[in-house]
Amino acid sequence: MAAETAVERAAPGSAPSRRARPRFLQRFFAQKVAVLAAAFLVVAIVGAALAPLIAPYAPERILGARLAPPGGRFVLGSDQAGRDVLSRLIYGGQISLAVGLLAAGLSMLLGTTLGALAGFARGWADAVIMRIADGMLSIPVFFLVLVVLTSLGSTLPNLIITIGLSSWMTTARVVRGEILRVSALEFVAAARALGASSPRILLRHALPQAMPVTIVSASLGVAQAVLTESALSYLGLGVQPPTPSWGNMLSDAQSYVFTAPLLALWPGLAILLTVLAFNFLGESLRDLLDPFSRHGT
């Protein structure tokens, strides 16, 4: 047992060292784009979570003034029904961000589990899982989601589950590659020689090595899920009015793009900034968690 513990301590990445954490934070805060992206996402997520406390009005409350310009009691103006745009934008973030985070979490869980199983078990399990992944990658995800939601209904749980179950393939392939790479390293062979069981080797030695790329894949997956939800809501197959989401707010604004262009600007800007922030954060994490990049600095 003592020898096996020594192997675990020697495994690279099996447990982040206390010295490495300040260095990671130092390198993270040195990247201004990553810091700005993280700060924006924190503000957006906290704002969405605290929407009942910070939104000026209820999102479905009709206040009388239609298409009012920004100013006065309407910070961002009012929509075609006389509802406060700022309040609907904040509450819409609850839906868009919840779908993105939960769908990406489901995708990461499924992709990591199947990818680790394929890479570690190999043989027929690897062949079956990867052929299923290849088959699903050949199907346009957006059209697959359209068909499922049209058949089962455009409810929020259906939206989250459908997006999550249709986007796990890339994560599975990335995790499988990392597990195959780590399985050939010396510390894994040493753990096997000391009698460690296969589940223990997978969970304590191999899988932690794949977590950096999984985290990066998850951050990029959230951005893709937010885009997918917005596109579906824009087409009327996502969250249904009067419940606000950034996608259906954009859809409602298309009829007033010339008379009230700001009505389309605010939800479009929210989608754009959120997707860019997750993408920038994912790219920065990829650079920070890259072992070659770490050792080179």
C-alpha positions in Angstrom: 0.0 0.0 0.0 2.8 2.4 0.8 4.5 1.6 -2.5 1.3 2.2 -4.4 0.9 5.6 -2.6 4.4 6.5 -3.7 3.4 5.7 -7.3 0.4 8.0 -6.9 2.6 10.8 -5.6 4.9 10.3 -8.5 2.2 10.3 -11.1 2.3 13.6 -13.0 -0.9 15.5 -12.5 -2.4 13.0 -10.1 -2.8 15.7 -7.5 -2.0 19.4 -8.2 0.9 20.5 -6.0 0.4 23.4 -3.7 3.3 25.2 -5.3 1.8 24.9 -8.8 -1.5 26.6 -7.8 0.0 30.1 -7.2 2.0 29.8 -10.4 -1.1 28.8 -12.3 -3.0 31.8 -10.9 -0.1 34.1 -11.7 0.0 33.0 -15.3 -3.8 33.2 -15.6 -4.0 36.8 -14.3 -1.2 37.7 -16.6 -3.5 37.0 -19.6 -5.8 40.0 -19.7 -8.2 38.5 -22.2 -8.8 35.5 -20.0 -9.3 37.7 -17.0 -11.8 39.9 -18.8 -13.6 36.8 -20.1 -13.8 35.2 -16.7 -15.0 38.5 -15.1 -17.7 38.9 -17.7 -18.9 35.3 -17.2 -19.0 35.7 -13.4 -21.0 38.9 -13.7 -23.4 37.3 -16.2 -23.9 34.1 -14.2 -24.3 35.9 -10.9 -26.6 38.4 -12.5 -28.8 35.6 -13.9 -28.9 33.8 -10.6 -29.9 36.9 -8.8 -32.4 38.1 -11.4 -35.4 38.4 -9.0 -33.3 40.7 -6.8 -31.6 42.9 -9.4 -34.1 43.1 -12.3 -36.1 46.3 -12.2 -39.4 44.6 -13.2 -40.9 41.2 -13.7 -40.0 39.9 -17.2 -43.6 39.5 -18.3 -44.9 42.8 -16.7 -46.5 45.1 -19.3 -45.6 48.7 -18.4 -47.6 50.5 -21.1 -44.9 52.3 -23.2 -44.2 50.3 -26.4 -40.8 50.5 -28.1 -39.7 53.2 -25.7 -36.0 54.4 -26.2 -33.4 53.8 -23.5 -33.7 56.3 -20.6 -35.9 57.1 -17.6 -37.4 54.0 -16.1 -36.4 51.9 -19.1 -32.6 51.6 -18.9 -32.4 49.7 -22.2 -35.8 50.7 -23.5 -39.0 48.7 -23.8 -40.1 46.0 -26.3 -43.1 45.8 -28.6 -45.4 44.8 -25.8 -44.2 47.5 -23.4 -42.0 45.2 -21.3 -38.7 46.3 -19.8 -35.8 45.0 -22.0 -33.2 45.0 -19.3 -35.4 42.9 -17.0 -36.1 40.4 -19.8 -32.4 40.4 -20.7 -31.4 39.5 -17.2 -34.1 36.8 -16.9 -33.3 35.5 -20.4 -29.7 34.9 -19.2 -31.1 32.4 -16.7 -32.5 30.3 -19.5 -29.6 30.6 -22.0 -26.9 30.1 -19.4 -28.7 27.3 -17.6 -29.2 25.4 -20.9 -25.5 26.0 -21.8 -24.1 24.9 -18.5 -26.3 22.0 -17.9 -26.2 20.6 -21.4 -22.4 21.0 -21.5 -22.2 19.3 -18.1 -24.2 16.4 -19.3 -22.1 16.2 -22.5 -18.9 16.3 -20.5 -20.1 13.6 -18.1 -21.1 11.3 -20.9 -18.1 12.0 -23.1 -15.6 11.6 -20.3 -17.2 8.3 -19.1 -17.4 6.7 -22.6 -14.0 8.1 -23.7 -12.3 6.8 -20.6 -13.9 3.4 -20.9 -13.0 3.2 -24.6 -9.4 4.2 -24.0 -8.8 2.0 -21.0 -10.7 -1.1 -22.0 -9.8 -1.1 -25.7 -10.9 -4.1 -27.7 -14.5 -4.4 -28.6 -15.6 -1.7 -26.2 -13.3 0.8 -27.8 -14.5 -0.2 -31.3 -18.2 0.0 -30.4 -18.0 3.3 -28.6 -15.9 5.0 -31.3 -18.0 3.8 -34.1 -21.1 5.2 -32.4 -19.2 8.5 -32.0 -18.2 8.5 -35.6 -21.7 7.8 -36.7 -23.1 10.6 -34.6 -20.4 13.0 -35.8 -21.6 12.4 -39.4 -25.1 13.7 -38.5 -25.6 17.5 -38.4 -26.2 18.1 -34.7 -28.5 21.1 -35.2 -30.9 19.1 -37.5 -30.9 16.2 -35.1 -31.9 18.4 -32.3 -34.6 20.0 -34.5 -36.1 16.6 -35.2 -36.0 15.5 -31.6 -37.6 18.7 -30.2 -40.3 18.6 -32.9 -41.2 15.1 -31.9 -40.9 15.3 -28.1 -41.8 19.0 -27.5 -39.9 22.1 -26.8 -39.7 21.9 -23.1 -36.6 23.1 -21.1 -35.6 19.5 -19.9 -36.0 18.2 -23.5 -33.8 21.0 -24.7 -31.0 20.4 -22.2 -31.0 16.6 -22.6 -31.1 16.7 -26.4 -28.2 19.2 -26.7 -26.2 17.3 -24.1 -26.8 13.8 -25.7 -25.9 15.1 -29.1 -22.6 16.8 -28.3 -20.6 14.3 -26.3 -18.6 12.8 -29.2 -15.7 15.3 -29.4 -15.1 15.1 -25.6 -15.1 11.3 -25.8 -12.5 11.2 -28.6 -10.3 13.7 -26.8 -10.5 11.8 -23.4 -9.9 8.5 -25.2 -6.7 9.9 -26.8 -5.4 11.1 -23.4 -6.2 7.8 -21.7 -4.4 5.9 -24.4 -1.4 8.2 -24.0 -1.3 7.9 -20.2 -1.8 4.1 -20.2 1.6 3.7 -21.9 3.5 5.7 -19.3 5.8 4.2 -16.7 3.9 5.1 -13.6 0.8 3.3 -14.9 2.9 0.2 -15.5 4.4 0.5 -12.0 0.9 0.7 -10.5 -0.1 -2.4 -12.4 3.1 -4.2 -11.2 2.2 -3.3 -7.6 -1.2 -5.0 -8.0 -3.4 -1.9 -8.3 -6.8 -2.8 -9.8 -7.9 -1.5 -13.2 -10.6 0.8 -11.8 -8.1 2.3 -9.3 -5.6 2.9 -12.1 -8.2 4.5 -14.2 -9.7 6.7 -11.5 -6.5 7.6 -9.6 -3.9 7.7 -12.4 -5.2 7.8 -15.9 -8.4 9.9 -15.6 -6.8 12.9 -13.8 -4.5 13.3 -16.7 -7.4 13.8 -19.0 -9.1 16.4 -16.8 -7.3 19.5 -18.3 -8.5 18.7 -21.8 -11.9 17.8 -20.5 -12.2 21.2 -18.8 -11.2 23.0 -22.0 -13.7 20.9 -24.0 -16.4 21.7 -21.5 -15.8 25.5 -21.7 -16.0 25.4 -25.4 -19.1 23.1 -25.2 -21.0 25.7 -23.1 -20.5 28.3 -25.8 -21.8 25.9 -28.5 -24.8 25.0 -26.3 -25.7 28.6 -25.8 -25.5 29.2 -29.5 -27.7 26.1 -30.2 -30.3 27.1 -27.6 -30.4 30.7 -29.0 -30.8 29.4 -32.6 -33.6 27.0 -31.6 -35.4 29.7 -29.6 -35.0 32.0 -32.5 -36.7 29.5 -34.7 -39.5 28.9 -32.2 -38.4 25.4 -31.1 -36.6 26.4 -27.9 -38.0 28.2 -24.9 -41.5 29.4 -25.6 -42.8 33.0 -25.0 -43.6 34.7 -22.8 -40.7 33.2 -20.9 -37.7 35.2 -22.1 -34.5 33.8 -23.5 -31.9 35.6 -25.6 -32.9 33.6 -28.7 -36.7 34.3 -28.6 -36.0 38.0 -27.7 -33.9 38.2 -30.9 -36.7 36.5 -32.8 -39.3 39.0 -31.4 -37.1 41.9 -32.4 -36.7 41.0 -36.1 -39.9 42.6 -37.1 -38.7 45.9 -35.6 -35.1 45.9 -36.8 -35.6 49.2 -38.8 -38.0 51.0 -36.4 -36.3 49.9 -33.1 -32.9 48.4 -34.0 -31.7 48.5 -30.3 -34.3 45.9 -29.6 -32.3 43.3 -31.5 -28.9 44.7 -30.4 -29.2 43.8 -26.7 -29.9 40.1 -26.9 -27.6 39.7 -29.9 -24.8 41.4 -28.0 -25.4 39.2 -24.9 -25.1 36.1 -27.0 -22.0 37.3 -28.8 -20.2 38.4 -25.6 -21.1 35.2 -23.8 -19.9 32.9 -26.6 -16.7 34.9 -27.1 -16.0 34.9 -23.4 -16.4 31.1 -23.1 -14.2 30.6 -26.2 -11.5 33.0 -25.0 -11.6 31.3 -21.6 -11.3 27.9 -23.2 -8.3 28.9 -25.3 -6.6 30.5 -22.3 -7.1 27.4 -20.2 -5.8 25.2 -23.0 -2.6 27.2 -23.1 -2.3 27.3 -19.3 -2.9 23.6 -18.8 -0.7 22.5 -21.6 2.3 20.7 -20.0 4.7 21.7 -22.8 3.6 25.3 -22.3 4.1 25.1 -18.5 7.5 23.6 -18.7 8.6 26.1 -21.3 8.0 29.0 -19.0 
